[in-house]
């Protein structure tokens, strides 16, 4: 992100992205644990980028089974952490929010983009422009 954003990168932008990814992790982790519960695993060398890529991609496949619900949970958690964020969305007034078709659609789209990023770990050079473009689209908000 820092490389792609260039001069737009700041400590505030870094903190925002860190917070967003922590939220994503907190939402996805329970589903991941549930999906692989009972599986026997051996410790892996997380200093090896290939191992990290494989672990992320393998576990993502477990999450793909429930992307819409995970996406809703992610969005609701983001709104809980940053209530002003909800004002940026057209579905802000829909009640109950967690049942909003627009929220569900957006949550699914977010998770699909994360899935594209996970798939793109196999070709990071091709992934960078996609992430830069996505970041640029969100910069206007």
Residue frames as qw, qx, qy, qz and C-alpha x, y, z in Angstrom:
[[0.000, 0.885, 0.465, 0.000, 0.00, 0.00, 0.00],
 [0.317, -0.779, 0.092, 0.533, 2.76, 2.42, 0.93],
 [0.383, -0.146, 0.598, 0.689, 4.47, 1.85, -2.39],
 [0.193, 0.531, 0.713, 0.415, 1.26, 2.27, -4.36],
 [0.110, -0.906, -0.402, 0.073, 0.03, 5.36, -2.52],
 [0.522, 0.419, -0.048, 0.741, 3.35, 7.16, -2.63],
 [0.104, 0.253, -0.268, 0.924, 3.04, 10.66, -1.19],
 [0.589, -0.447, -0.235, -0.631, -0.52, 9.96, 0.01],
 [0.766, -0.225, -0.564, 0.211, 0.93, 7.50, 2.53],
 [0.119, -0.648, 0.345, -0.668, 1.07, 8.89, 6.06],
 [0.043, 0.097, -0.880, 0.464, 1.05, 7.59, 9.62],
 [0.532, 0.160, 0.365, -0.747, -2.68, 8.27, 9.73],
 [0.739, 0.309, -0.387, -0.458, -3.29, 6.26, 6.54],
 [0.392, 0.259, -0.869, 0.158, -1.11, 3.46, 7.93],
 [0.207, -0.014, 0.737, -0.644, -3.09, 3.46, 11.20],
 [0.672, 0.224, 0.072, -0.702, -6.39, 3.38, 9.30],
 [0.708, 0.300, -0.586, -0.256, -5.31, 0.40, 7.18],
 [0.192, 0.209, -0.882, 0.375, -3.91, -1.38, 10.23],
 [0.420, 0.070, 0.547, -0.721, -7.22, -0.92, 12.01],
 [0.741, 0.283, -0.185, -0.581, -9.16, -2.14, 8.99],
 [0.605, 0.286, -0.741, -0.053, -7.05, -5.28, 8.65],
 [0.040, -0.127, 0.826, -0.548, -7.29, -5.96, 12.39],
 [0.614, 0.155, 0.292, -0.717, -11.06, -5.77, 12.04],
 [0.741, 0.323, -0.456, -0.371, -11.00, -8.11, 9.06],
 [0.353, 0.264, -0.868, 0.229, -8.83, -10.53, 11.01],
 [0.255, -0.044, 0.692, -0.674, -11.11, -10.39, 14.07],
 [0.728, 0.227, 0.085, -0.641, -14.15, -11.17, 11.94],
 [0.732, 0.376, -0.516, -0.238, -12.57, -13.88, 9.84],
 [0.086, 0.423, -0.852, 0.297, -10.64, -15.69, 12.57],
 [0.567, -0.040, 0.648, -0.507, -13.63, -17.31, 14.33],
 [0.835, 0.401, -0.005, -0.376, -14.96, -18.60, 11.01],
 [0.492, 0.571, -0.657, 0.019, -11.55, -19.92, 10.14],
 [0.175, -0.324, 0.840, -0.397, -11.15, -21.67, 13.49],
 [0.727, 0.154, 0.429, -0.513, -14.63, -23.15, 13.13],
 [0.760, 0.525, -0.234, -0.304, -13.83, -24.32, 9.60],
 [0.562, 0.462, -0.671, 0.144, -10.63, -26.10, 10.51],
 [0.572, -0.487, 0.478, -0.456, -11.59, -27.29, 13.99],
 [0.914, -0.104, 0.374, -0.118, -10.32, -30.73, 14.64],
 [0.771, 0.592, -0.196, 0.130, -7.85, -30.68, 11.78],
 [0.773, -0.459, 0.131, 0.418, -4.38, -31.79, 12.68],
 [0.417, 0.884, -0.122, 0.175, -1.77, -29.31, 11.67],
 [0.793, -0.178, -0.081, 0.577, 1.96, -29.21, 11.96],
 [0.177, -0.830, 0.007, 0.529, 3.81, -25.99, 12.68],
 [0.663, 0.604, 0.240, 0.371, 4.87, -24.12, 9.55],
 [0.497, -0.217, 0.025, 0.840, 7.70, -21.69, 8.91],
 [0.170, 0.889, 0.413, -0.097, 5.90, -18.34, 8.70],
 [0.206, -0.714, 0.300, 0.599, 9.14, -16.65, 7.68],
 [0.309, 0.013, 0.775, 0.551, 8.81, -18.41, 4.32],
 [0.359, 0.290, -0.046, -0.886, 6.59, -16.31, 2.00],
 [0.442, 0.038, -0.770, -0.458, 5.51, -19.40, 0.07],
 [0.241, -0.258, -0.887, 0.297, 4.29, -21.04, 3.27],
 [0.131, 0.357, 0.374, -0.846, 2.41, -17.87, 4.25],
 [0.406, 0.210, -0.399, -0.795, 0.79, -17.63, 0.81],
 [0.423, -0.074, -0.875, -0.223, -0.27, -21.28, 0.89],
 [0.139, -0.302, -0.786, 0.521, -1.63, -21.03, 4.43],
 [0.248, 0.343, 0.156, -0.893, -3.65, -17.91, 3.61],
 [0.465, 0.176, -0.536, -0.682, -4.99, -19.36, 0.37],
 [0.352, -0.110, -0.929, -0.012, -5.80, -22.74, 1.90],
 [0.050, -0.371, -0.704, 0.603, -7.65, -21.24, 4.85],
 [0.288, 0.241, -0.098, -0.921, -9.44, -18.72, 2.64],
 [0.394, -0.055, -0.791, -0.465, -11.12, -21.64, 0.92],
 [0.221, -0.355, -0.846, 0.331, -12.74, -22.48, 4.27],
 [0.061, 0.433, 0.315, -0.842, -14.09, -18.94, 4.57],
 [0.175, 0.080, -0.541, -0.819, -15.45, -18.84, 1.00],
 [0.172, -0.356, -0.913, -0.101, -18.36, -21.01, 2.09],
 [0.203, -0.761, -0.574, 0.225, -19.90, -18.12, 4.03],
 [0.376, 0.142, 0.080, 0.912, -18.64, -14.90, 2.44],
 [0.185, -0.639, -0.348, -0.660, -21.93, -13.01, 2.60],
 [0.636, -0.712, -0.295, -0.033, -22.46, -13.49, 6.35],
 [0.682, -0.279, -0.074, 0.672, -18.79, -12.84, 7.10],
 [0.255, 0.371, 0.219, 0.866, -19.02, -9.69, 4.98],
 [0.373, -0.751, -0.318, -0.443, -22.03, -8.46, 6.95],
 [0.734, -0.583, -0.203, 0.284, -20.23, -9.16, 10.22],
 [0.582, 0.015, 0.057, 0.811, -17.17, -7.31, 8.94],
 [0.035, 0.552, 0.253, 0.794, -19.18, -4.25, 7.90],
 [0.542, -0.748, -0.302, -0.235, -21.12, -4.15, 11.17],
 [0.742, -0.420, -0.134, 0.504, -17.87, -4.39, 13.13],
 [0.406, 0.227, 0.126, 0.876, -16.38, -1.54, 11.10],
 [0.216, -0.673, -0.286, -0.647, -19.46, 0.58, 11.82],
 [0.692, -0.661, -0.280, 0.079, -19.23, -0.27, 15.53],
 [0.671, -0.233, -0.028, 0.704, -15.59, 0.87, 15.58],
 [0.136, -0.130, 0.179, 0.966, -16.21, 3.96, 13.43],
 [0.283, 0.601, 0.687, -0.294, -19.90, 4.96, 13.54],
 [0.202, 0.713, -0.102, -0.664, -19.31, 7.94, 11.22],
 [0.122, -0.222, 0.831, 0.495, -18.30, 5.48, 8.51],
 [0.293, 0.449, 0.842, -0.056, -21.90, 4.33, 8.15],
 [0.230, 0.766, 0.200, -0.566, -22.90, 7.81, 6.94],
 [0.017, 0.496, -0.604, -0.623, -20.92, 7.20, 3.74],
 [0.093, 0.084, 0.957, 0.260, -23.26, 4.40, 2.64],
 [0.393, -0.176, -0.381, -0.818, -26.65, 4.61, 0.93],
 [0.626, -0.334, -0.689, -0.146, -28.04, 1.92, 3.24],
 [0.167, 0.204, -0.558, 0.787, -27.31, 3.96, 6.40],
 [0.454, -0.132, 0.238, -0.849, -31.01, 4.39, 7.23],
 [0.706, -0.040, -0.600, -0.373, -32.16, 0.85, 6.52],
 [0.390, -0.347, 0.668, -0.531, -33.50, -1.04, 9.55],
 [0.682, -0.650, 0.258, 0.214, -32.56, -3.56, 10.70],
 [0.179, 0.811, -0.486, -0.271, -29.19, -2.81, 9.22],
 [0.346, -0.350, 0.864, 0.109, -27.89, -6.38, 9.44],
 [0.573, 0.372, 0.729, -0.031, -30.76, -7.52, 7.19],
 [0.307, 0.770, -0.090, -0.552, -30.31, -4.77, 4.62],
 [0.867, 0.377, 0.282, 0.165, -29.99, -6.27, 1.13],
 [0.377, 0.878, -0.186, 0.227, -27.68, -3.38, 0.19],
 [0.367, -0.734, 0.553, -0.140, -25.42, -4.01, 3.19],
 [0.862, -0.080, 0.501, 0.025, -25.38, -7.73, 2.46],
 [0.746, 0.631, 0.105, 0.185, -24.46, -7.04, -1.17],
 [0.152, 0.893, -0.353, 0.233, -21.69, -4.62, -0.20],
 [0.607, -0.560, 0.554, -0.109, -20.33, -6.98, 2.47],
 [0.900, 0.179, 0.380, 0.111, -20.19, -9.75, -0.10],
 [0.562, 0.792, -0.066, 0.230, -18.42, -7.48, -2.58],
 [0.197, -0.837, 0.480, -0.173, -15.83, -6.57, 0.07],
 [0.756, -0.308, 0.577, -0.013, -15.19, -10.22, 0.82],
 [0.838, 0.470, 0.236, 0.145, -14.93, -11.03, -2.89],
 [0.303, 0.886, -0.276, 0.216, -12.30, -8.29, -3.27],
 [0.464, -0.647, 0.594, -0.118, -10.40, -9.75, -0.33],
 [0.885, 0.074, 0.458, 0.029, -10.68, -13.12, -2.09],
 [0.658, 0.731, -0.026, 0.181, -9.20, -11.58, -5.24],
 [0.044, -0.854, 0.478, -0.204, -6.33, -10.25, -3.15],
 [0.721, -0.362, 0.586, -0.078, -5.78, -13.66, -1.57],
 [0.870, 0.373, 0.299, 0.120, -5.77, -15.29, -5.02],
 [0.416, 0.876, -0.151, 0.192, -3.41, -12.56, -6.21],
 [0.530, -0.727, 0.433, 0.059, -0.80, -13.57, -3.67],
 [0.858, 0.088, 0.416, 0.287, 0.43, -15.96, -6.35],
 [0.513, 0.444, 0.251, 0.691, 1.33, -12.95, -8.53],
 [0.287, -0.687, -0.326, 0.583, 1.96, -9.94, -6.28],
 [0.198, -0.201, 0.307, 0.909, 3.17, -7.73, -9.15],
 [0.140, -0.377, -0.664, -0.630, -0.22, -8.08, -10.83],
 [0.358, -0.651, -0.651, 0.160, -2.02, -7.58, -7.52],
 [0.315, -0.344, -0.181, 0.866, -0.39, -4.23, -6.69],
 [0.077, -0.100, -0.331, -0.935, -2.16, -2.21, -9.44],
 [0.408, -0.499, -0.695, -0.317, -5.50, -3.75, -8.45],
 [0.472, -0.568, -0.506, 0.446, -5.02, -2.71, -4.82],
 [0.219, -0.191, 0.025, 0.957, -3.78, 0.75, -5.80],
 [0.201, -0.294, -0.522, -0.775, -6.85, 1.25, -7.99],
 [0.477, -0.576, -0.662, -0.053, -9.16, 0.07, -5.22],
 [0.420, -0.458, -0.334, 0.709, -7.48, 2.42, -2.75],
 [0.085, -0.009, 0.232, 0.969, -7.82, 5.28, -5.21],
 [0.308, -0.465, -0.638, -0.531, -11.52, 4.59, -5.63],
 [0.522, -0.637, -0.543, 0.162, -11.98, 4.85, -1.88],
 [0.408, -0.090, -0.164, 0.893, -9.83, 7.96, -1.47],
 [0.119, -0.388, -0.281, -0.869, -12.71, 10.20, -2.57],
 [0.572, -0.615, -0.509, -0.190, -14.77, 9.12, 0.44]]
